[in-house]
Amino acid sequence: MEIELAYGESRGYWKHYSPGEWFKQAKAVGKINNVKATLLFDSGAEVSIIDTTFAREVGCNIDESQRQECIGIGETPYMTVGRTKIKVTLAGSLVYYFNVWVGDLAGQEAILGMDFMVPAGVRLVMNFRLLGPSAKRKVNIYL
């Protein structure tokens, strides 16, 4: 069965298609509890998570009575270890305090989801490879 285009529709296309760049992640370097960290800004994540090992290294007090089952890519649910409060520093002097889940991560020290980005006013400007935590400050991200 072939599906035809309706009146007014057109086929989507990439003007400059680069398959190698399609799935790159928006990461930036910041600080968590005054320690340098690689941060993944994930607009598809509802919650933020910090790596268990890194959280212990930077002196976080983990409340292990709170646990959260997360579902990411794939079928297997992911269980967090607990919850903690962290200090995130972006652009050298923009400081945010908030609660995050603690779990095992690979490739970055923290995933900052929409629960962080919306209240902090973060805007992802992907065509310029910038992260805007405020109207005046920009943080370079690497893809």
NUVEX-307603 format. One line per 3 residues: number of its first residue (from 1); their letters; for each residue x, z negated, y of N, C-alpha, C, O. Coordinates in Angstrom, 2 decimals. Atoms other than C-alpha are relative to their C-alpha. Example, Ala and Ser with C-alpha at 12.3 -4.5 7.8 and 13.67 -1.06 7.14 Angstrom:
2
1 = as = 0.89/0.00/-1.19/12.30/-7.80/-4.50/0.90/0.00/1.20/1.94/-0.66/1.18; -0.82/0.06/-1.19/13.67/-7.14/-1.06/-0.77/-0.73/1.09/-0.26/-0.90/2.20
END
This chain:
143
1 = mei = 0.84/0.00/-1.18/0.00/0.00/0.00/0.89/0.00/1.24/1.81/-0.81/1.35; -0.76/-0.09/-1.23/1.38/0.96/3.38/-0.85/-0.52/1.15/-2.02/-0.16/1.28; 0.72/0.55/-1.14/0.39/-0.96/6.49/0.39/0.79/1.24/1.56/0.87/1.58
4 = ela = -0.24/-0.82/-1.19/0.04/1.21/9.58/0.04/-0.87/1.25/-0.55/-1.96/1.28; -0.02/0.68/-1.29/0.79/0.14/13.13/-1.34/0.18/0.70/-1.91/1.27/0.69; 1.23/-0.08/-0.77/-2.29/-0.67/15.21/0.30/0.57/1.38/1.45/0.65/1.79
7 = yge = -0.16/-0.57/-1.33/-2.89/0.87/18.62/0.69/-1.01/0.91/0.29/-2.17/0.97; -0.72/0.88/-0.92/-0.43/-0.59/21.17/1.16/-0.74/-0.64/1.95/-1.36/0.08; -1.10/0.67/0.68/1.97/-1.98/18.53/1.20/0.94/-0.12/1.05/2.16/-0.12
10 = srg = -1.21/-0.80/0.24/5.55/-0.82/18.08/0.89/-0.76/-0.97/0.76/-1.98/-1.12; -0.90/0.63/0.95/8.22/-1.50/15.53/1.05/-0.81/0.75/1.60/-0.35/1.75; -1.05/0.82/-0.59/10.59/-4.34/16.37/1.36/0.51/-0.45/1.50/1.08/-1.53
13 = ywk = -1.35/-0.41/0.37/14.30/-3.63/16.39/1.00/-0.84/0.77/0.67/-1.46/1.78; -1.10/0.64/-0.70/17.63/-5.11/17.36/0.74/1.07/0.78/1.13/2.09/0.22; -0.76/-0.97/-0.79/19.32/-3.31/20.20/1.45/0.02/-0.47/2.05/1.09/-0.61
16 = hys = -1.37/0.12/0.52/22.70/-4.59/18.96/-0.07/-0.93/-1.21/0.05/-2.15/-1.05; 0.15/0.81/1.20/22.29/-5.80/15.36/1.36/-0.38/-0.55/2.16/0.49/-0.88; -1.25/0.51/0.56/25.15/-7.98/14.14/-0.34/-1.00/-1.09/-0.53/-2.18/-0.80
19 = pge = 0.42/0.91/1.06/24.30/-9.45/10.74/0.89/-1.22/-0.15/0.40/-2.28/-0.55; -0.91/1.15/0.12/27.38/-11.71/10.79/-0.27/-1.09/1.02/0.12/-2.23/0.80; 0.26/0.98/-1.05/26.19/-13.44/13.95/-1.41/-0.56/-0.05/-1.74/-1.45/0.73
22 = wfk = 1.41/0.36/0.02/22.54/-13.88/13.00/-0.25/-1.46/-0.32/-1.15/-2.06/0.28; 0.29/1.36/0.44/22.74/-17.30/11.33/1.01/-1.02/0.49/1.15/-2.08/-0.13; -0.96/0.98/-0.52/25.40/-19.03/13.42/-0.75/-1.15/0.65/-1.88/-0.99/1.11
25 = qak = 0.65/1.21/-0.47/24.64/-22.55/14.57/0.45/-0.37/1.41/1.57/-0.07/1.82; -0.30/0.46/-1.37/24.50/-24.04/18.08/0.63/-1.38/-0.07/-0.06/-2.38/-0.23; -0.73/1.27/0.05/27.18/-26.72/18.08/0.74/-0.22/1.31/1.14/0.73/1.98
28 = avg = -0.77/0.37/-1.19/28.86/-28.57/20.92/0.81/-1.24/-0.33/0.51/-1.95/-1.29; -0.79/1.21/0.17/31.49/-31.26/21.21/-0.45/-0.98/1.07/-0.52/-0.65/2.26; 0.39/1.07/-0.91/30.36/-34.52/22.75/0.59/-1.29/-0.51/1.58/-1.27/-1.26
31 = kin = -0.46/1.30/0.49/30.83/-38.21/22.14/-1.19/-0.80/-0.51/-2.27/-0.78/0.08; 0.97/0.97/0.51/28.90/-40.66/20.02/0.70/-1.34/0.00/1.74/-1.51/-0.62; -0.61/1.32/-0.16/29.62/-44.28/20.90/1.45/0.12/0.45/2.33/-0.58/-0.05
34 = nvk = -1.31/-0.24/-0.62/32.63/-43.02/22.92/1.04/0.60/-0.94/2.23/0.53/-0.64; -0.90/-0.66/0.94/34.16/-41.18/19.92/-0.39/1.48/-0.07/-1.57/1.81/-0.20; 0.24/-1.44/0.02/34.53/-37.37/19.92/-0.74/0.40/-1.28/-0.40/-0.05/-2.37
37 = atl = 0.82/-0.39/1.14/31.95/-35.72/17.67/-0.49/1.44/0.16/-0.72/1.90/1.28; 0.62/-1.31/0.01/30.68/-32.27/16.69/-1.50/-0.20/-0.17/-1.94/-0.86/-1.11; 1.45/0.19/-0.01/26.96/-32.09/17.45/-0.69/1.33/-0.26/-0.38/2.34/0.37
40 = lfd = 0.80/-1.18/0.28/24.53/-29.58/15.98/-1.35/-0.18/0.69/-2.07/-1.14/0.40; 1.29/0.03/-0.67/21.55/-28.89/18.25/-0.95/0.88/-0.80/-0.80/2.10/-0.82; 0.87/-0.70/0.94/18.74/-27.94/15.86/-1.43/-0.03/0.53/-2.13/-1.04/0.42
43 = sga = 1.36/-0.07/-0.55/15.51/-26.79/17.51/-1.06/0.02/-1.10/-2.24/-0.13/-0.81; 0.93/0.02/1.12/13.92/-26.60/14.05/-0.13/-1.36/-0.65/-0.92/-1.54/-1.57; 0.04/1.35/0.57/14.52/-30.29/13.30/-0.87/-0.90/0.89/-0.71/-0.92/2.11
46 = evs = 0.85/0.93/-0.76/11.90/-32.85/14.32/0.74/-1.28/0.33/0.47/-1.91/1.35; -0.70/1.27/-0.18/14.28/-35.80/13.97/1.51/0.24/0.09/2.01/1.28/-0.31; -1.46/-0.05/-0.12/17.95/-36.51/14.71/0.62/-0.88/-1.08/0.08/-1.93/-1.43
49 = iid = -0.68/0.72/1.08/20.40/-37.67/12.03/1.49/-0.08/0.32/2.07/0.89/0.80; -1.44/0.18/-0.13/23.93/-39.09/12.22/0.58/-0.20/-1.39/-0.07/-0.80/-2.25; -0.66/0.13/1.30/26.37/-38.92/9.30/0.28/-1.46/-0.31/0.74/-2.21/0.56
52 = ttf = -0.17/1.39/0.42/26.57/-42.19/7.34/1.43/-0.48/0.20/1.65/-1.54/0.79; -1.41/0.40/-0.12/30.38/-42.31/7.18/0.41/-0.10/1.46/1.07/-1.07/1.85; -0.35/0.02/-1.42/30.75/-41.46/10.87/-0.67/-1.17/0.71/-0.05/-1.82/1.56
55 = are = 0.71/1.13/-0.62/28.12/-44.04/11.87/0.72/-1.31/-0.26/0.83/-2.15/0.63; -0.74/1.23/0.32/30.08/-46.75/10.08/1.34/-0.04/0.73/1.78/-1.10/1.17; -1.29/-0.07/-0.70/33.37/-45.55/11.64/-0.12/-0.38/1.47/0.79/-0.99/2.02
58 = vgc = 0.16/0.28/-1.43/31.98/-45.85/15.18/-0.72/-1.31/0.26/-1.08/-1.61/1.40; 0.53/1.34/-0.16/30.51/-49.29/14.55/-1.49/-0.12/0.18/-1.96/-1.08/0.80; 1.46/0.09/-0.11/26.79/-48.56/14.31/-0.54/-1.07/-0.95/-0.07/-1.21/-2.08
61 = nid = 0.72/0.95/0.85/24.55/-51.33/12.98/-1.17/0.74/-0.62/-2.12/1.10/0.08; 1.01/-0.80/0.69/22.43/-49.55/10.37/-1.09/-0.91/-0.54/-0.82/-1.83/-1.31; 1.16/0.73/0.52/18.94/-50.93/9.72/-0.45/0.71/-1.27/-1.14/1.73/-1.21
64 = esq = 0.28/-0.65/1.27/18.61/-50.10/6.03/-1.41/-0.27/-0.51/-1.80/0.26/-1.55; 1.38/0.24/0.41/15.03/-51.42/5.84/-0.90/1.18/0.37/-2.00/1.31/-0.17; 0.76/-1.19/-0.40/13.83/-48.20/7.51/0.61/1.22/-0.68/1.80/1.49/-0.55
67 = rqe = -0.45/-1.23/0.66/14.06/-45.02/5.45/-0.98/1.11/0.29/-2.16/0.87/0.56; 0.83/-1.16/-0.31/12.75/-41.53/5.99/0.30/1.10/-1.01/1.46/1.41/-1.27; -0.18/-1.16/0.87/12.18/-38.68/3.56/-0.10/1.25/0.86/-1.11/1.46/1.53
70 = cig = -0.04/-1.22/-0.81/13.15/-35.40/5.21/-0.02/1.21/-0.91/0.53/1.20/-2.01; 0.00/-1.26/0.73/12.51/-31.88/4.05/0.64/1.04/0.90/0.15/1.32/2.00; -0.71/-1.03/-0.78/14.94/-29.23/5.26/-0.10/1.32/-0.73/-1.16/1.69/-1.23
73 = ige = -0.03/-1.27/0.72/15.97/-25.95/3.77/0.08/-0.30/-1.48/0.91/-1.10/-1.91; 0.02/0.23/1.44/15.18/-25.86/0.08/-1.16/-0.89/-0.39/-1.91/-1.37/0.46; 1.13/0.75/0.54/12.75/-27.71/-2.12/0.27/-1.50/-0.13/-0.67/-2.28/-0.20
76 = tpy = -0.34/1.38/0.28/14.63/-30.99/-2.58/-0.14/-0.87/1.24/0.47/-0.58/2.27; 0.10/0.93/-1.13/13.58/-33.87/-0.28/1.32/-0.75/0.20/2.08/-0.96/-0.75; -1.24/0.67/-0.40/16.39/-35.67/1.53/-0.38/-1.39/0.50/-1.24/-1.51/1.38
79 = mtv = 0.33/1.36/-0.39/16.30/-39.48/1.88/1.09/-0.56/0.91/2.27/-0.53/0.55; -0.97/0.60/-0.91/17.98/-41.14/4.86/0.35/-1.40/-0.49/-0.38/-1.99/-1.28; -0.50/1.32/0.38/19.95/-44.39/4.48/-0.61/-1.09/0.86/-0.83/-2.21/0.40
82 = grt = 0.55/0.99/-0.92/18.50/-46.14/7.52/-0.12/0.57/1.39/-0.19/1.78/1.59; 0.17/-0.40/-1.40/18.17/-46.08/11.29/0.95/-0.81/0.87/1.25/-1.96/0.56; -0.92/0.69/-0.91/20.53/-46.97/14.16/-0.18/0.53/1.41/-0.78/1.58/1.62
85 = kik = 0.02/-0.43/-1.40/20.85/-46.75/17.94/1.39/0.49/0.36/2.39/-0.15/0.03; -1.29/-0.56/-0.39/23.60/-44.53/19.37/0.02/0.34/1.48/-1.01/0.44/2.14; -0.24/-0.47/-1.36/25.07/-43.54/22.71/0.61/1.39/-0.11/1.67/1.55/-0.70
88 = vtl = -0.50/-1.38/0.02/25.51/-39.77/23.14/0.44/0.36/1.41/-0.30/0.17/2.37; -0.52/-0.45/-1.30/27.70/-38.44/25.96/0.22/1.50/-0.06/0.93/2.00/-0.93; -0.15/-1.45/-0.11/27.47/-34.77/26.96/0.58/0.33/1.37/0.36/-0.41/2.34
91 = ags = -0.58/-0.49/-1.25/29.35/-32.86/29.67/0.84/-1.05/0.70/0.94/-1.05/1.93; -0.91/0.99/-0.56/31.70/-35.78/30.17/-0.63/-1.25/0.57/-0.03/-2.32/0.49; 0.56/1.18/-0.64/29.29/-38.10/31.95/-1.51/-0.17/-0.14/-2.06/-1.13/0.38
94 = lvy = 1.43/0.16/0.23/25.67/-37.52/30.89/-0.20/-0.84/-1.25/0.16/-0.42/-2.35; 0.11/0.96/1.10/24.78/-40.51/28.71/-1.46/-0.17/-0.40/-2.35/-0.30/0.45; 1.33/0.19/0.57/21.74/-40.86/26.43/0.10/-1.07/-1.07/1.00/-1.03/-1.91
97 = yfn = 0.11/1.01/1.05/20.80/-43.90/24.31/-1.30/0.28/-0.75/-2.36/0.41/-0.14; 1.23/-0.18/0.76/18.36/-43.35/21.48/0.23/-0.31/-1.47/1.37/-0.41/-1.94; -0.04/0.35/1.42/17.52/-44.17/17.86/0.02/1.27/-0.85/-0.70/2.23/-0.58
100 = vwv = -0.12/-1.14/0.92/18.50/-41.78/15.07/-0.05/-0.50/-1.44/0.19/-1.68/-1.71; -0.08/0.29/1.43/18.23/-41.67/11.31/1.44/0.14/-0.45/2.22/0.86/0.17; -1.35/-0.04/0.55/21.38/-42.16/9.24/-0.07/0.62/-1.40/-0.87/0.18/-2.23
103 = gdl = -0.02/-0.66/1.30/22.15/-39.87/6.30/1.29/0.77/-0.19/2.09/0.88/0.73; -1.21/-0.75/0.31/24.84/-37.81/4.62/-0.11/1.42/0.55/-1.07/2.14/0.27; -0.05/-1.34/-0.59/25.79/-34.66/6.55/1.33/0.66/-0.32/2.30/-0.01/-0.67
106 = agq = -1.25/-0.75/0.17/28.41/-31.94/6.18/0.10/1.02/1.13/-0.87/1.69/1.46; -0.23/-1.00/-1.02/29.93/-29.81/8.93/-0.15/-0.48/1.43/0.28/0.21/2.35; 0.15/0.57/-1.33/29.04/-32.01/11.89/-0.26/-1.50/-0.14/-0.67/-1.97/-1.20
109 = eai = 0.20/1.45/0.04/28.82/-35.68/12.79/-1.46/-0.37/0.25/-1.91/-1.44/-0.17; 1.40/0.29/-0.27/25.22/-35.48/14.00/-0.80/1.27/0.17/-0.28/2.30/0.62; 0.96/-1.05/-0.28/22.19/-33.23/14.09/-0.95/-0.58/1.04/-1.61/-1.59/0.80
112 = lgm = 0.91/0.44/-1.05/20.27/-33.60/17.33/-1.21/0.92/-0.01/-1.12/2.10/0.31; 1.23/-0.77/0.13/16.69/-32.49/16.81/-0.84/-0.05/1.26/-0.39/-0.48/2.32; 0.90/-0.06/-1.14/13.71/-32.04/19.08/-0.35/-1.39/0.54/-0.69/-1.51/1.72
115 = dfm = 0.27/1.36/-0.50/13.17/-35.83/19.29/1.03/-0.43/1.04/0.76/-1.32/1.84; -1.02/0.24/-1.02/16.39/-35.86/21.35/-0.11/1.03/1.13/-0.10/0.67/2.30; -0.10/-1.07/-1.00/16.26/-32.49/23.11/-1.14/0.01/1.01/-0.90/0.26/2.19
118 = vpa = 1.13/-0.05/-0.94/12.76/-32.69/24.63/0.09/-1.11/1.04/0.04/-0.81/2.23; -0.10/1.04/-1.03/13.09/-36.13/26.30/1.24/0.13/0.88/1.21/-0.25/2.05; -1.24/-0.14/-0.77/16.66/-35.33/27.40/-0.03/1.23/0.90/0.85/1.40/1.75
121 = gvr = 0.10/-1.21/-0.83/15.54/-32.03/28.95/1.01/1.06/-0.37/1.38/1.87/0.48; -0.99/-0.98/0.44/18.00/-29.97/26.89/-0.64/1.37/-0.13/-1.74/1.50/-0.68; 0.43/-1.39/0.12/17.60/-26.21/27.14/1.10/0.80/-0.67/2.26/0.75/-0.24
124 = lvm = -0.98/-0.87/0.67/19.33/-23.81/24.76/-0.08/1.38/0.63/-1.12/2.04/0.58; -0.08/-1.32/-0.62/20.42/-20.67/26.61/0.95/0.81/-0.86/2.14/0.91/-0.58; -0.84/-0.60/1.03/21.67/-18.67/23.67/0.69/1.28/0.45/1.79/1.58/-0.02
127 = nfr = -0.67/-1.24/-0.40/22.42/-15.38/25.42/1.25/-0.26/0.83/2.09/0.63/0.95; -1.21/0.35/-0.73/25.02/-17.19/27.56/0.84/-1.03/-0.74/1.88/-1.46/-0.24; -0.70/0.99/0.82/26.12/-19.60/24.80/0.22/-1.30/0.77/1.32/-1.85/0.79
130 = llg = -0.05/1.24/-0.76/25.32/-22.61/26.96/-1.10/-0.93/-0.47/-2.12/-0.50/-1.01; 0.99/1.03/0.27/23.47/-25.84/26.43/-0.22/-0.70/1.32/0.74/-1.17/1.93; 0.25/0.59/-1.30/21.77/-27.22/29.51/-0.66/-1.35/-0.08/-1.89/-1.41/-0.16
133 = psa = 0.62/1.32/0.03/21.25/-31.00/29.41/-0.63/-0.37/1.33/-1.37/-1.36/1.41; 0.66/0.21/-1.29/20.22/-30.83/33.07/0.04/1.32/0.75/0.66/2.28/0.31; 0.04/-1.24/-0.77/19.56/-28.24/35.74/1.37/0.38/0.56/1.65/1.56/0.76
136 = krk = -1.28/-0.26/-0.64/23.06/-28.59/37.21/1.18/0.03/-0.96/2.20/0.64/-0.65; -1.13/0.10/0.93/25.25/-29.30/34.17/-0.23/0.90/-1.20/-1.35/1.01/-1.70; 0.05/-0.85/1.19/26.02/-26.92/31.33/1.12/-0.41/-0.94/2.21/-0.78/-0.50
139 = vni = -0.98/0.31/1.04/27.85/-27.56/28.05/0.20/1.26/-0.82/-0.78/1.84/-1.30; -0.27/-1.16/0.84/29.55/-24.71/26.22/-0.27/-0.34/-1.45/0.11/-1.41/-1.93; 0.19/0.16/1.43/28.41/-24.31/22.65/0.79/1.10/-0.68/1.04/2.15/-0.10
142 = yl = -0.70/-1.04/0.73/30.28/-22.41/20.02/-0.84/0.44/-1.17/-1.43/-0.37/-1.88; 0.84/-0.59/1.03/28.55/-20.07/17.64/0.85/0.60/-1.09/0.32/1.15/-2.05
END
